[in-house]
Amino acid sequence: MTPTEPATRPGAAEAPVLRPPLPVKMVIAGGFGVGKTTAVGSISEIEPLTTEAAITEVAAGVDDLSHTPRKTTTTVAMDFGCITIDPTLKLYLFGTPGQERFGFMWDDIVEGAVGGLVIVDTRRLDDCYAAVDYFEHRQIPFAVAVNAFDGRVEHTVEEVRWALDVSERVPVVVFDARERGSVRDALLVVLEQALARTEG
């Protein structure tokens, strides 16, 4: 190419500019042992970062293990993972600790998030009231995801909605925290909520 020759020949197609996907923060919340860490691990395209600690005898006396007798560890700070939804969008997932005594960390974890997925176990719905209240009071878009432990749930979606007293605008879905596709579909529901809030 001579100094006077144009860098691009007339009529030549320009190469498309590849932009990195838009980073979007989302929170996965819920009570103790409902499947938050499992959900992040099921869908994350990287090795998830977890802050699991062994459940001590002292903690076992505080946390209800009656429905999760095989649980030996618990999240004491947060879980972290990410998933590229498509070439334009990448979700960064932050899982909250479930115990009330770690509630002081929630504000920092949730800051900047577009929405939240509140996971519930229908065998102990009262454990997720705090998470539902948190997102409602801060007017953060969220969806309720009923985790199908052992492939079944104890109550219907409408019964769960009534028990939690959530608005009809809040989606309530059934999912399996162990299944990647099921977790993805639940997260997409939250994205739709966040988008609707932006457009509204």
C-alpha positions in Angstrom: 0.0 0.0 0.0 1.5 3.4 -1.0 1.1 6.5 1.2 -1.6 7.8 -1.1 -3.6 4.6 -1.3 -6.7 4.6 0.9 -6.7 2.2 3.9 -10.0 0.8 2.8 -10.8 0.2 -0.9 -14.0 1.8 -2.2 -16.9 -0.6 -1.8 -15.1 -2.9 0.6 -17.2 -4.1 3.5 -16.0 -2.8 6.9 -15.5 -5.4 9.6 -18.1 -5.2 12.3 -17.0 -3.8 15.6 -17.3 -6.4 18.3 -18.4 -5.1 21.6 -18.2 -7.0 24.8 -21.5 -8.0 26.3 -23.2 -5.6 28.7 -22.5 -6.6 32.3 -25.6 -6.9 34.4 -25.7 -7.6 38.1 -28.4 -9.9 39.6 -29.0 -11.1 43.1 -30.1 -14.6 44.2 -31.6 -14.5 47.6 -33.7 -16.5 50.0 -33.6 -18.3 53.3 -31.2 -20.8 54.7 -30.7 -23.9 52.6 -33.2 -23.1 49.8 -30.7 -23.7 47.0 -29.0 -20.4 46.3 -25.5 -21.8 46.1 -26.8 -24.8 44.0 -28.5 -22.4 41.6 -25.3 -20.3 41.1 -23.2 -23.4 40.7 -25.6 -25.0 38.2 -25.5 -22.1 35.7 -22.2 -20.3 36.1 -19.9 -20.6 33.2 -16.9 -20.1 35.5 -16.0 -22.0 38.6 -18.3 -20.3 41.1 -16.8 -18.4 44.0 -18.4 -19.6 47.2 -17.8 -18.7 50.9 -19.0 -21.9 52.4 -18.1 -22.7 56.0 -18.8 -25.8 57.9 -21.9 -25.8 60.1 -20.7 -26.0 63.6 -22.6 -27.4 66.6 -23.3 -23.8 67.7 -24.7 -22.9 64.2 -26.8 -26.1 64.1 -28.4 -24.9 67.3 -29.4 -21.7 65.6 -30.2 -22.7 62.0 -33.1 -25.1 61.4 -31.7 -28.2 59.7 -34.8 -30.3 60.0 -35.5 -30.1 56.3 -31.9 -30.2 55.2 -30.3 -32.8 57.5 -27.5 -33.6 55.0 -26.4 -29.9 54.7 -22.9 -29.6 56.2 -21.9 -26.2 55.0 -23.5 -22.7 54.7 -22.8 -19.5 52.9 -21.3 -16.9 55.3 -20.6 -14.0 52.8 -21.8 -14.6 49.2 -21.7 -16.8 46.2 -20.6 -15.4 42.8 -20.8 -16.7 39.3 -21.6 -15.4 35.8 -23.4 -16.5 32.6 -23.4 -15.0 29.1 -27.0 -14.9 28.1 -26.2 -13.9 24.5 -23.5 -11.9 22.7 -24.9 -8.6 24.1 -25.6 -9.5 27.7 -23.7 -11.1 30.6 -25.2 -11.7 34.0 -23.1 -11.5 37.1 -24.8 -13.5 39.9 -24.4 -12.7 43.6 -26.0 -15.1 46.1 -26.8 -13.7 49.5 -26.3 -15.6 52.8 -29.6 -16.9 54.0 -29.4 -16.5 57.8 -30.8 -13.4 59.3 -27.6 -12.8 61.3 -25.8 -12.0 58.0 -28.5 -9.5 56.9 -26.1 -6.6 57.5 -24.3 -7.6 54.2 -27.3 -7.4 52.0 -27.2 -3.7 51.2 -23.6 -4.1 49.8 -24.4 -7.2 47.8 -27.6 -5.8 46.3 -26.2 -2.4 45.4 -26.3 -1.9 41.6 -28.4 -5.0 40.9 -31.1 -4.8 38.3 -33.2 -7.3 40.1 -33.4 -10.4 42.3 -34.5 -14.0 42.3 -36.0 -15.0 45.6 -35.7 -18.8 46.0 -38.2 -20.4 48.4 -38.7 -23.9 49.8 -42.4 -24.6 50.2 -41.8 -26.7 53.3 -40.8 -23.5 55.2 -42.1 -20.5 53.4 -41.6 -18.3 56.5 -37.8 -18.4 55.9 -38.1 -16.3 52.8 -40.4 -13.5 54.1 -37.3 -11.3 54.9 -36.0 -11.6 51.3 -39.4 -10.8 49.8 -39.8 -7.8 52.2 -36.3 -6.5 51.3 -37.0 -6.3 47.6 -40.5 -5.0 48.0 -39.5 -2.2 50.4 -36.6 -1.1 48.1 -38.8 -1.4 45.0 -36.2 -3.7 43.3 -37.7 -5.9 40.6 -37.8 -9.5 41.6 -39.4 -12.9 41.0 -40.1 -15.7 43.4 -38.7 -19.1 42.3 -40.1 -22.2 44.1 -37.4 -24.8 44.3 -38.7 -28.3 43.5 -36.8 -30.3 46.0 -36.9 -34.0 45.0 -38.9 -32.9 41.9 -41.9 -31.8 43.8 -43.4 -28.9 45.7 -45.7 -28.9 48.8 -47.9 -26.1 47.6 -49.2 -24.6 44.3 -47.9 -21.4 42.8 -51.1 -19.6 43.8 -50.9 -20.9 47.3 -47.3 -19.6 47.5 -48.4 -16.2 46.1 -51.1 -16.0 48.7 -48.9 -17.1 51.6 -46.2 -14.5 50.6 -48.8 -11.8 49.9 -46.9 -10.7 46.8 -48.4 -8.6 44.1 -49.8 -10.1 40.9 -47.0 -8.2 39.2 -44.4 -10.4 40.8 -43.9 -13.6 38.9 -44.0 -16.8 40.9 -42.4 -19.8 39.1 -41.4 -23.3 39.9 -37.8 -24.3 39.0 -35.1 -26.8 39.9 -31.9 -25.2 41.2 -29.9 -28.3 40.0 -30.9 -27.8 36.4 -29.0 -25.3 34.3 -31.8 -24.6 31.9 -34.4 -24.3 34.7 -32.2 -21.7 36.5 -31.7 -19.8 33.2 -35.4 -19.6 32.6 -36.0 -18.2 36.1 -33.3 -15.6 35.7 -34.8 -14.5 32.4 -38.1 -13.9 34.2 -36.2 -11.4 36.5 -34.7 -9.7 33.5 -38.1 -9.3 31.9 -39.3 -7.7 35.2 -36.3 -5.3 35.2 -36.9 -4.4 31.6 -40.6 -3.8 32.1 -39.8 -1.5 35.1 -37.4 0.5 32.9 -39.9 0.8 30.1 -42.7 1.6 32.4 
